[in-house]
Amino acid sequence: MTEREYFAGVGQRPGMFVGKPSFHMLTAFLTGYDQHALRHGGRGLTGWHDWLIARRGHDCNHAWPGQVLHIALPNGWDNIWNLSSEDEQHAIKVLFELLDEFAAEREVAQGTRLSG
């Protein structure tokens, strides 16, 4: 299973991975995934934060979850820890769309390096 397939599976059934799905639980899960991969010689989410900044076209002091929220909710939010249900669902949807784009680009780049 590729990382892209794995992320798609998490995005399709987030409750199976984090119980009650929320943007913050899913970002914590993905941070754990990243740290485990790095500890065991994998790439994890290396480059994800920089990719999000390039995708957004603007940097700020937020870590990658904040960058995702800026993309998903460009008009801002009242309380990052208490998103409305609608904003939360939209942020989760955008998170996994962005992860898919990132993983797809990384697969292409890796394939180019391996075949070139």
A tleap script that builds the chain and sets N, CA, C and O, in Angstrom:
source leaprc.protein.ff14SB
mol = sequence {
  NMET THR GLU ARG GLU TYR PHE ALA GLY VAL
  GLY GLN ARG PRO GLY MET PHE VAL GLY LYS
  PRO SER PHE HIE MET LEU THR ALA PHE LEU
  THR GLY TYR ASP GLN HIE ALA LEU ARG HIE
  GLY GLY ARG GLY LEU THR GLY TRP HIE ASP
  TRP LEU ILE ALA ARG ARG GLY HIE ASP CYS
  ASN HIE ALA TRP PRO GLY GLN VAL LEU HIE
  ILE ALA LEU PRO ASN GLY TRP ASP ASN ILE
  TRP ASN LEU SER SER GLU ASP GLU GLN HIE
  ALA ILE LYS VAL LEU PHE GLU LEU LEU ASP
  GLU PHE ALA ALA GLU ARG GLU VAL ALA GLN
  GLY THR ARG LEU SER CGLY
}
set mol.1.N position { 0.852 -1.177 0.000 }
set mol.1.CA position { 0.000 0.000 0.000 }
set mol.1.C position { 0.896 1.238 0.000 }
set mol.1.O position { 1.823 1.353 0.803 }
set mol.2.N position { 0.604 2.149 -0.906 }
set mol.2.CA position { 1.381 3.389 -0.961 }
set mol.2.C position { 0.899 4.347 0.128 }
set mol.2.O position { -0.173 4.164 0.705 }
set mol.3.N position { 1.701 5.360 0.393 }
set mol.3.CA position { 1.261 6.387 1.344 }
set mol.3.C position { -0.024 7.043 0.862 }
set mol.3.O position { -0.924 7.322 1.654 }
set mol.4.N position { -0.104 7.282 -0.424 }
set mol.4.CA position { -1.297 7.915 -0.987 }
set mol.4.C position { -2.534 7.053 -0.724 }
set mol.4.O position { -3.583 7.571 -0.342 }
set mol.5.N position { -2.414 5.757 -0.927 }
set mol.5.CA position { -3.532 4.846 -0.654 }
set mol.5.C position { -3.866 4.828 0.838 }
set mol.5.O position { -5.036 4.802 1.220 }
set mol.6.N position { -2.835 4.841 1.671 }
set mol.6.CA position { -3.051 4.848 3.119 }
set mol.6.C position { -3.805 6.103 3.546 }
set mol.6.O position { -4.792 6.018 4.277 }
set mol.7.N position { -3.341 7.271 3.090 }
set mol.7.CA position { -4.009 8.526 3.444 }
set mol.7.C position { -5.451 8.529 2.949 }
set mol.7.O position { -6.342 9.012 3.648 }
set mol.8.N position { -5.691 7.998 1.754 }
set mol.8.CA position { -7.056 7.929 1.219 }
set mol.8.C position { -7.931 7.066 2.124 }
set mol.8.O position { -9.087 7.404 2.376 }
set mol.9.N position { -7.386 5.960 2.611 }
set mol.9.CA position { -8.133 5.096 3.521 }
set mol.9.C position { -8.480 5.791 4.826 }
set mol.9.O position { -9.593 5.650 5.333 }
set mol.10.N position { -7.534 6.536 5.366 }
set mol.10.CA position { -7.798 7.296 6.597 }
set mol.10.C position { -8.871 8.347 6.329 }
set mol.10.O position { -9.777 8.532 7.142 }
set mol.11.N position { -8.773 9.030 5.198 }
set mol.11.CA position { -9.744 10.062 4.856 }
set mol.11.C position { -11.141 9.517 4.626 }
set mol.11.O position { -12.126 10.197 4.916 }
set mol.12.N position { -11.242 8.297 4.108 }
set mol.12.CA position { -12.546 7.693 3.849 }
set mol.12.C position { -13.209 7.175 5.116 }
set mol.12.O position { -14.435 7.186 5.227 }
set mol.13.N position { -12.408 6.723 6.069 }
set mol.13.CA position { -12.951 6.167 7.310 }
set mol.13.C position { -12.182 6.691 8.521 }
set mol.13.O position { -11.558 5.915 9.245 }
set mol.14.N position { -12.223 8.004 8.741 }
set mol.14.CA position { -11.402 8.577 9.812 }
set mol.14.C position { -11.751 8.057 11.205 }
set mol.14.O position { -10.873 7.948 12.061 }
set mol.15.N position { -13.017 7.736 11.438 }
set mol.15.CA position { -13.415 7.242 12.752 }
set mol.15.C position { -12.746 5.933 13.120 }
set mol.15.O position { -12.570 5.636 14.301 }
set mol.16.N position { -12.375 5.152 12.129 }
set mol.16.CA position { -11.695 3.890 12.382 }
set mol.16.C position { -10.295 4.128 12.958 }
set mol.16.O position { -9.739 3.259 13.630 }
set mol.17.N position { -9.735 5.302 12.694 }
set mol.17.CA position { -8.373 5.606 13.120 }
set mol.17.C position { -8.308 6.484 14.368 }
set mol.17.O position { -7.360 6.378 15.146 }
set mol.18.N position { -9.309 7.353 14.569 }
set mol.18.CA position { -9.227 8.299 15.690 }
set mol.18.C position { -10.473 8.317 16.572 }
set mol.18.O position { -10.599 9.201 17.419 }
set mol.19.N position { -11.389 7.379 16.404 }
set mol.19.CA position { -12.633 7.432 17.168 }
set mol.19.C position { -13.548 8.484 16.572 }
set mol.19.O position { -13.897 8.405 15.394 }
set mol.20.N position { -13.937 9.454 17.357 }
set mol.20.CA position { -14.792 10.534 16.847 }
set mol.20.C position { -13.923 11.488 16.024 }
set mol.20.O position { -13.060 12.172 16.574 }
set mol.21.N position { -14.150 11.536 14.710 }
set mol.21.CA position { -13.283 12.363 13.863 }
set mol.21.C position { -13.403 13.857 14.151 }
set mol.21.O position { -14.501 14.401 14.272 }
set mol.22.N position { -12.263 14.493 14.255 }
set mol.22.CA position { -12.200 15.951 14.339 }
set mol.22.C position { -10.920 16.367 13.621 }
set mol.22.O position { -9.996 15.570 13.458 }
set mol.23.N position { -10.883 17.614 13.202 }
set mol.23.CA position { -9.690 18.109 12.529 }
set mol.23.C position { -8.465 17.920 13.417 }
set mol.23.O position { -7.419 17.476 12.944 }
set mol.24.N position { -8.586 18.249 14.687 }
set mol.24.CA position { -7.434 18.175 15.592 }
set mol.24.C position { -7.007 16.737 15.878 }
set mol.24.O position { -5.813 16.453 15.968 }
set mol.25.N position { -7.969 15.830 16.022 }
set mol.25.CA position { -7.607 14.422 16.237 }
set mol.25.C position { -6.901 13.860 15.008 }
set mol.25.O position { -5.940 13.100 15.132 }
set mol.26.N position { -7.374 14.232 13.831 }
set mol.26.CA position { -6.755 13.729 12.605 }
set mol.26.C position { -5.366 14.319 12.383 }
set mol.26.O position { -4.468 13.623 11.912 }
set mol.27.N position { -5.182 15.594 12.717 }
set mol.27.CA position { -3.842 16.168 12.564 }
set mol.27.C position { -2.884 15.563 13.596 }
set mol.27.O position { -1.701 15.381 13.307 }
set mol.28.N position { -3.382 15.253 14.790 }
set mol.28.CA position { -2.543 14.585 15.792 }
set mol.28.C position { -2.168 13.182 15.308 }
set mol.28.O position { -1.022 12.758 15.458 }
set mol.29.N position { -3.122 12.474 14.735 }
set mol.29.CA position { -2.859 11.146 14.186 }
set mol.29.C position { -1.788 11.221 13.096 }
set mol.29.O position { -0.853 10.420 13.080 }
set mol.30.N position { -1.932 12.184 12.191 }
set mol.30.CA position { -0.968 12.323 11.096 }
set mol.30.C position { 0.414 12.747 11.602 }
set mol.30.O position { 1.431 12.357 11.027 }
set mol.31.N position { 0.454 13.538 12.665 }
set mol.31.CA position { 1.737 13.896 13.270 }
set mol.31.C position { 2.396 12.650 13.855 }
set mol.31.O position { 3.604 12.463 13.717 }
set mol.32.N position { 1.610 11.805 14.504 }
set mol.32.CA position { 2.141 10.537 15.012 }
set mol.32.C position { 2.642 9.641 13.893 }
set mol.32.O position { 3.692 9.011 14.013 }
set mol.33.N position { 1.886 9.587 12.802 }
set mol.33.CA position { 2.308 8.823 11.624 }
set mol.33.C position { 3.664 9.335 11.135 }
set mol.33.O position { 4.579 8.555 10.869 }
set mol.34.N position { 3.774 10.641 11.023 }
set mol.34.CA position { 5.008 11.275 10.556 }
set mol.34.C position { 6.182 10.916 11.464 }
set mol.34.O position { 7.239 10.511 10.980 }
set mol.35.N position { 6.007 11.059 12.758 }
set mol.35.CA position { 7.098 10.799 13.695 }
set mol.35.C position { 7.516 9.332 13.684 }
set mol.35.O position { 8.705 9.023 13.760 }
set mol.36.N position { 6.542 8.430 13.590 }
set mol.36.CA position { 6.863 7.003 13.523 }
set mol.36.C position { 7.656 6.701 12.257 }
set mol.36.O position { 8.666 5.999 12.305 }
set mol.37.N position { 7.200 7.230 11.129 }
set mol.37.CA position { 7.902 6.986 9.864 }
set mol.37.C position { 9.339 7.494 9.933 }
set mol.37.O position { 10.267 6.796 9.526 }
set mol.38.N position { 9.519 8.696 10.442 }
set mol.38.CA position { 10.869 9.265 10.534 }
set mol.38.C position { 11.760 8.439 11.452 }
set mol.38.O position { 12.937 8.227 11.159 }
set mol.39.N position { 11.201 7.979 12.553 }
set mol.39.CA position { 11.986 7.201 13.506 }
set mol.39.C position { 12.443 5.872 12.913 }
set mol.39.O position { 13.480 5.329 13.294 }
set mol.40.N position { 11.650 5.360 11.975 }
set mol.40.CA position { 11.960 4.048 11.401 }
set mol.40.C position { 12.467 4.128 9.963 }
set mol.40.O position { 12.336 3.174 9.196 }
set mol.41.N position { 13.051 5.282 9.602 }
set mol.41.CA position { 13.720 5.413 8.314 }
set mol.41.C position { 12.844 5.809 7.141 }
set mol.41.O position { 13.317 5.844 6.005 }
set mol.42.N position { 11.576 6.109 7.392 }
set mol.42.CA position { 10.689 6.533 6.308 }
set mol.42.C position { 10.723 8.038 6.106 }
set mol.42.O position { 11.382 8.763 6.851 }
set mol.43.N position { 10.008 8.494 5.093 }
set mol.43.CA position { 9.962 9.933 4.810 }
set mol.43.C position { 8.885 10.644 5.608 }
set mol.43.O position { 8.980 11.850 5.840 }
set mol.44.N position { 7.871 9.921 6.028 }
set mol.44.CA position { 6.780 10.567 6.750 }
set mol.44.C position { 6.205 11.705 5.938 }
set mol.44.O position { 5.946 11.560 4.743 }
set mol.45.N position { 6.009 12.821 6.577 }
set mol.45.CA position { 5.452 14.002 5.921 }
set mol.45.C position { 6.532 15.040 5.616 }
set mol.45.O position { 6.246 16.236 5.549 }
set mol.46.N position { 7.760 14.587 5.434 }
set mol.46.CA position { 8.848 15.499 5.093 }
set mol.46.C position { 8.473 16.308 3.854 }
set mol.46.O position { 8.097 15.750 2.823 }
set mol.47.N position { 8.579 17.620 3.973 }
set mol.47.CA position { 8.254 18.503 2.861 }
set mol.47.C position { 6.819 18.997 2.841 }
set mol.47.O position { 6.493 19.906 2.078 }
set mol.48.N position { 5.958 18.420 3.660 }
set mol.48.CA position { 4.530 18.753 3.698 }
set mol.48.C position { 4.300 20.214 4.074 }
set mol.48.O position { 3.535 20.908 3.404 }
set mol.49.N position { 4.948 20.688 5.129 }
set mol.49.CA position { 4.772 22.077 5.563 }
set mol.49.C position { 5.189 23.048 4.460 }
set mol.49.O position { 4.458 23.988 4.147 }
set mol.50.N position { 6.349 22.823 3.878 }
set mol.50.CA position { 6.821 23.700 2.797 }
set mol.50.C position { 5.911 23.620 1.576 }
set mol.50.O position { 5.675 24.628 0.909 }
set mol.51.N position { 5.400 22.429 1.283 }
set mol.51.CA position { 4.478 22.257 0.160 }
set mol.51.C position { 3.207 23.069 0.393 }
set mol.51.O position { 2.694 23.712 -0.523 }
set mol.52.N position { 2.700 23.033 1.633 }
set mol.52.CA position { 1.491 23.803 1.960 }
set mol.52.C position { 1.735 25.304 1.816 }
set mol.52.O position { 0.877 26.022 1.302 }
set mol.53.N position { 2.879 25.778 2.260 }
set mol.53.CA position { 3.205 27.205 2.132 }
set mol.53.C position { 3.253 27.593 0.655 }
set mol.53.O position { 2.718 28.630 0.263 }
set mol.54.N position { 3.897 26.757 -0.159 }
set mol.54.CA position { 3.959 27.041 -1.601 }
set mol.54.C position { 2.557 27.010 -2.206 }
set mol.54.O position { 2.221 27.846 -3.044 }
set mol.55.N position { 1.751 26.060 -1.786 }
set mol.55.CA position { 0.379 25.930 -2.309 }
set mol.55.C position { -0.457 27.142 -1.921 }
set mol.55.O position { -1.246 27.652 -2.716 }
set mol.56.N position { -0.270 27.589 -0.694 }
set mol.56.CA position { -1.020 28.738 -0.184 }
set mol.56.C position { -0.486 30.048 -0.757 }
set mol.56.O position { -1.241 30.997 -0.973 }
set mol.57.N position { 0.814 30.087 -0.999 }
set mol.57.CA position { 1.433 31.295 -1.522 }
set mol.57.C position { 1.731 32.333 -0.463 }
set mol.57.O position { 1.972 33.500 -0.771 }
set mol.58.N position { 1.712 31.900 0.793 }
set mol.58.CA position { 1.942 32.832 1.899 }
set mol.58.C position { 2.344 32.040 3.132 }
set mol.58.O position { 1.772 30.985 3.404 }
set mol.59.N position { 3.312 32.533 3.873 }
set mol.59.CA position { 3.754 31.869 5.092 }
set mol.59.C position { 3.269 32.649 6.302 }
set mol.59.O position { 2.974 33.841 6.210 }
set mol.60.N position { 3.192 31.977 7.417 }
set mol.60.CA position { 2.902 32.604 8.706 }
set mol.60.C position { 3.542 31.718 9.765 }
set mol.60.O position { 4.275 30.788 9.426 }
set mol.61.N position { 3.286 31.983 11.018 }
set mol.61.CA position { 3.950 31.220 12.070 }
set mol.61.C position { 3.219 29.926 12.437 }
set mol.61.O position { 3.614 29.254 13.390 }
set mol.62.N position { 2.179 29.569 11.714 }
set mol.62.CA position { 1.445 28.342 12.024 }
set mol.62.C position { 2.186 27.102 11.533 }
set mol.62.O position { 2.834 27.114 10.486 }
set mol.63.N position { 2.072 26.039 12.314 }
set mol.63.CA position { 2.562 24.733 11.873 }
set mol.63.C position { 1.634 24.236 10.760 }
set mol.63.O position { 0.693 24.931 10.377 }
set mol.64.N position { 1.898 23.047 10.250 }
set mol.64.CA position { 1.129 22.606 9.083 }
set mol.64.C position { -0.378 22.527 9.311 }
set mol.64.O position { -1.121 22.817 8.373 }
set mol.65.N position { -0.883 22.153 10.492 }
set mol.65.CA position { -2.344 22.159 10.632 }
set mol.65.C position { -2.947 23.553 10.420 }
set mol.65.O position { -4.019 23.683 9.828 }
set mol.66.N position { -2.267 24.577 10.898 }
set mol.66.CA position { -2.736 25.946 10.680 }
set mol.66.C position { -2.683 26.338 9.218 }
set mol.66.O position { -3.553 27.060 8.730 }
set mol.67.N position { -1.658 25.862 8.514 }
set mol.67.CA position { -1.567 26.138 7.076 }
set mol.67.C position { -2.750 25.510 6.339 }
set mol.67.O position { -3.326 26.123 5.440 }
set mol.68.N position { -3.108 24.283 6.726 }
set mol.68.CA position { -4.273 23.622 6.112 }
set mol.68.C position { -5.530 24.431 6.385 }
set mol.68.O position { -6.347 24.629 5.485 }
set mol.69.N position { -5.696 24.901 7.619 }
set mol.69.CA position { -6.885 25.702 7.941 }
set mol.69.C position { -6.925 26.993 7.145 }
set mol.69.O position { -7.998 27.417 6.716 }
set mol.70.N position { -5.788 27.623 6.939 }
set mol.70.CA position { -5.763 28.846 6.128 }
set mol.70.C position { -6.247 28.570 4.705 }
set mol.70.O position { -6.946 29.393 4.113 }
set mol.71.N position { -5.879 27.419 4.162 }
set mol.71.CA position { -6.316 27.059 2.812 }
set mol.71.C position { -7.798 26.694 2.816 }
set mol.71.O position { -8.551 27.117 1.939 }
set mol.72.N position { -8.211 25.905 3.810 }
set mol.72.CA position { -9.603 25.441 3.870 }
set mol.72.C position { -10.576 26.553 4.233 }
set mol.72.O position { -11.696 26.598 3.723 }
set mol.73.N position { -10.148 27.445 5.109 }
set mol.73.CA position { -11.026 28.505 5.627 }
set mol.73.C position { -10.360 29.860 5.393 }
set mol.73.O position { -9.915 30.498 6.347 }
set mol.74.N position { -10.283 30.307 4.141 }
set mol.74.CA position { -9.535 31.534 3.831 }
set mol.74.C position { -10.090 32.796 4.494 }
set mol.74.O position { -9.387 33.802 4.585 }
set mol.75.N position { -11.332 32.754 4.956 }
set mol.75.CA position { -11.908 33.912 5.649 }
set mol.75.C position { -11.659 33.867 7.152 }
set mol.75.O position { -12.158 34.712 7.895 }
set mol.76.N position { -10.888 32.883 7.594 }
set mol.76.CA position { -10.540 32.781 9.013 }
set mol.76.C position { -11.547 31.964 9.805 }
set mol.76.O position { -12.463 31.360 9.247 }
set mol.77.N position { -11.358 31.960 11.105 }
set mol.77.CA position { -12.205 31.205 12.013 }
set mol.77.C position { -12.210 31.930 13.338 }
set mol.77.O position { -11.294 32.693 13.645 }
set mol.78.N position { -13.259 31.687 14.132 }
set mol.78.CA position { -13.383 32.367 15.421 }
set mol.78.C position { -12.481 31.752 16.483 }
set mol.78.O position { -11.790 32.467 17.209 }
set mol.79.N position { -12.489 30.433 16.572 }
set mol.79.CA position { -11.738 29.743 17.612 }
set mol.79.C position { -11.179 28.456 17.016 }
set mol.79.O position { -11.933 27.541 16.684 }
set mol.80.N position { -9.878 28.388 16.883 }
set mol.80.CA position { -9.249 27.232 16.239 }
set mol.80.C position { -9.562 25.924 16.968 }
set mol.80.O position { -9.550 24.858 16.353 }
set mol.81.N position { -9.838 25.996 18.258 }
set mol.81.CA position { -10.127 24.792 19.036 }
set mol.81.C position { -11.605 24.460 19.079 }
set mol.81.O position { -11.995 23.425 19.619 }
set mol.82.N position { -12.430 25.328 18.514 }
set mol.82.CA position { -13.873 25.091 18.531 }
set mol.82.C position { -14.463 25.511 17.185 }
set mol.82.O position { -15.259 26.447 17.112 }
set mol.83.N position { -14.068 24.813 16.126 }
set mol.83.CA position { -14.576 25.113 14.796 }
set mol.83.C position { -16.048 24.723 14.714 }
set mol.83.O position { -16.483 23.769 15.358 }
set mol.84.N position { -16.800 25.462 13.926 }
set mol.84.CA position { -18.195 25.067 13.705 }
set mol.84.C position { -18.192 23.705 13.016 }
set mol.84.O position { -17.207 23.327 12.382 }
set mol.85.N position { -19.280 22.980 13.142 }
set mol.85.CA position { -19.381 21.655 12.536 }
set mol.85.C position { -19.132 21.720 11.029 }
set mol.85.O position { -18.447 20.867 10.464 }
set mol.86.N position { -19.691 22.732 10.397 }
set mol.86.CA position { -19.518 22.904 8.950 }
set mol.86.C position { -18.051 23.171 8.600 }
set mol.86.O position { -17.511 22.571 7.670 }
set mol.87.N position { -17.410 24.074 9.349 }
set mol.87.CA position { -15.995 24.378 9.105 }
set mol.87.C position { -15.115 23.159 9.370 }
set mol.87.O position { -14.167 22.893 8.631 }
set mol.88.N position { -15.438 22.427 10.426 }
set mol.88.CA position { -14.663 21.227 10.780 }
set mol.88.C position { -14.723 20.198 9.650 }
set mol.88.O position { -13.692 19.676 9.226 }
set mol.89.N position { -15.918 19.911 9.169 }
set mol.89.CA position { -16.067 18.935 8.088 }
set mol.89.C position { -15.352 19.395 6.819 }
set mol.89.O position { -14.711 18.597 6.134 }
set mol.90.N position { -15.466 20.677 6.514 }
set mol.90.CA position { -14.794 21.209 5.329 }
set mol.90.C position { -13.273 21.127 5.493 }
set mol.90.O position { -12.568 20.757 4.555 }
set mol.91.N position { -12.773 21.468 6.672 }
set mol.91.CA position { -11.327 21.413 6.925 }
set mol.91.C position { -10.805 19.983 6.787 }
set mol.91.O position { -9.720 19.775 6.244 }
set mol.92.N position { -11.554 19.006 7.268 }
set mol.92.CA position { -11.148 17.599 7.147 }
set mol.92.C position { -11.124 17.188 5.674 }
set mol.92.O position { -10.186 16.530 5.224 }
set mol.93.N position { -12.139 17.571 4.942 }
set mol.93.CA position { -12.206 17.256 3.509 }
set mol.93.C position { -11.005 17.854 2.776 }
set mol.93.O position { -10.345 17.171 1.994 }
set mol.94.N position { -10.731 19.123 3.032 }
set mol.94.CA position { -9.606 19.798 2.375 }
set mol.94.C position { -8.277 19.182 2.813 }
set mol.94.O position { -7.373 19.031 1.990 }
set mol.95.N position { -8.142 18.824 4.086 }
set mol.95.CA position { -6.919 18.178 4.572 }
set mol.95.C position { -6.578 16.965 3.717 }
set mol.95.O position { -5.441 16.821 3.267 }
set mol.96.N position { -7.552 16.095 3.492 }
set mol.96.CA position { -7.268 14.874 2.744 }
set mol.96.C position { -7.137 15.114 1.243 }
set mol.96.O position { -6.444 14.360 0.559 }
set mol.97.N position { -7.785 16.141 0.725 }
set mol.97.CA position { -7.557 16.521 -0.675 }
set mol.97.C position { -6.121 17.008 -0.861 }
set mol.97.O position { -5.448 16.642 -1.824 }
set mol.98.N position { -5.666 17.838 0.077 }
set mol.98.CA position { -4.294 18.351 0.010 }
set mol.98.C position { -3.271 17.233 0.188 }
set mol.98.O position { -2.268 17.181 -0.524 }
set mol.99.N position { -3.531 16.336 1.144 }
set mol.99.CA position { -2.618 15.206 1.346 }
set mol.99.C position { -2.514 14.356 0.086 }
set mol.99.O position { -1.433 13.879 -0.260 }
set mol.100.N position { -3.638 14.169 -0.598 }
set mol.100.CA position { -3.627 13.387 -1.827 }
set mol.100.C position { -2.784 14.080 -2.902 }
set mol.100.O position { -1.991 13.434 -3.586 }
set mol.101.N position { -2.959 15.386 -3.044 }
set mol.101.CA position { -2.154 16.140 -4.020 }
set mol.101.C position { -0.664 16.041 -3.689 }
set mol.101.O position { 0.165 15.797 -4.566 }
set mol.102.N position { -0.343 16.234 -2.414 }
set mol.102.CA position { 1.051 16.166 -1.962 }
set mol.102.C position { 1.646 14.785 -2.241 }
set mol.102.O position { 2.742 14.672 -2.791 }
set mol.103.N position { 0.913 13.739 -1.856 }
set mol.103.CA position { 1.414 12.377 -2.054 }
set mol.103.C position { 1.547 12.051 -3.540 }
set mol.103.O position { 2.496 11.379 -3.945 }
set mol.104.N position { 0.606 12.521 -4.351 }
set mol.104.CA position { 0.674 12.277 -5.797 }
set mol.104.C position { 1.907 12.942 -6.397 }
set mol.104.O position { 2.620 12.331 -7.193 }
set mol.105.N position { 2.155 14.180 -6.018 }
set mol.105.CA position { 3.338 14.886 -6.528 }
set mol.105.C position { 4.618 14.193 -6.077 }
set mol.105.O position { 5.583 14.101 -6.836 }
set mol.106.N position { 4.620 13.714 -4.855 }
set mol.106.CA position { 5.807 13.035 -4.336 }
set mol.106.C position { 6.034 11.707 -5.061 }
set mol.106.O position { 7.175 11.334 -5.333 }
set mol.107.N position { 4.945 10.992 -5.375 }
set mol.107.CA position { 5.075 9.743 -6.135 }
set mol.107.C position { 5.671 10.008 -7.515 }
set mol.107.O position { 6.553 9.280 -7.969 }
set mol.108.N position { 5.184 11.053 -8.175 }
set mol.108.CA position { 5.699 11.401 -9.504 }
set mol.108.C position { 7.177 11.766 -9.411 }
set mol.108.O position { 7.988 11.313 -10.220 }
set mol.109.N position { 7.523 12.587 -8.422 }
set mol.109.CA position { 8.924 12.998 -8.252 }
set mol.109.C position { 9.810 11.791 -7.963 }
set mol.109.O position { 10.914 11.689 -8.498 }
set mol.110.N position { 9.337 10.887 -7.129 }
set mol.110.CA position { 10.123 9.695 -6.806 }
set mol.110.C position { 10.254 8.806 -8.039 }
set mol.110.O position { 11.329 8.263 -8.292 }
set mol.111.N position { 9.190 8.650 -8.800 }
set mol.111.CA position { 9.241 7.853 -10.021 }
set mol.111.C position { 10.203 8.431 -11.033 }
set mol.111.O position { 10.904 7.694 -11.726 }
set mol.112.N position { 10.239 9.749 -11.122 }
set mol.112.CA position { 11.154 10.427 -12.037 }
set mol.112.C position { 12.598 10.167 -11.621 }
set mol.112.O position { 13.456 9.913 -12.466 }
set mol.113.N position { 12.863 10.230 -10.318 }
set mol.113.CA position { 14.226 9.979 -9.822 }
set mol.113.C position { 14.637 8.528 -10.065 }
set mol.113.O position { 15.782 8.252 -10.421 }
set mol.114.N position { 13.690 7.601 -9.869 }
set mol.114.CA position { 14.021 6.189 -10.025 }
set mol.114.C position { 14.231 5.805 -11.487 }
set mol.114.O position { 15.065 4.953 -11.795 }
set mol.115.N position { 13.477 6.432 -12.386 }
set mol.115.CA position { 13.590 6.062 -13.795 }
set mol.115.C position { 14.598 6.915 -14.556 }
set mol.115.O position { 14.978 6.576 -15.676 }
set mol.116.N position { 15.035 8.029 -13.948 }
set mol.116.CA position { 15.924 8.948 -14.664 }
set mol.116.C position { 17.326 8.733 -14.410 }
set mol.116.O position { 18.169 9.445 -14.956 }
savepdb mol mol.pdb
quit
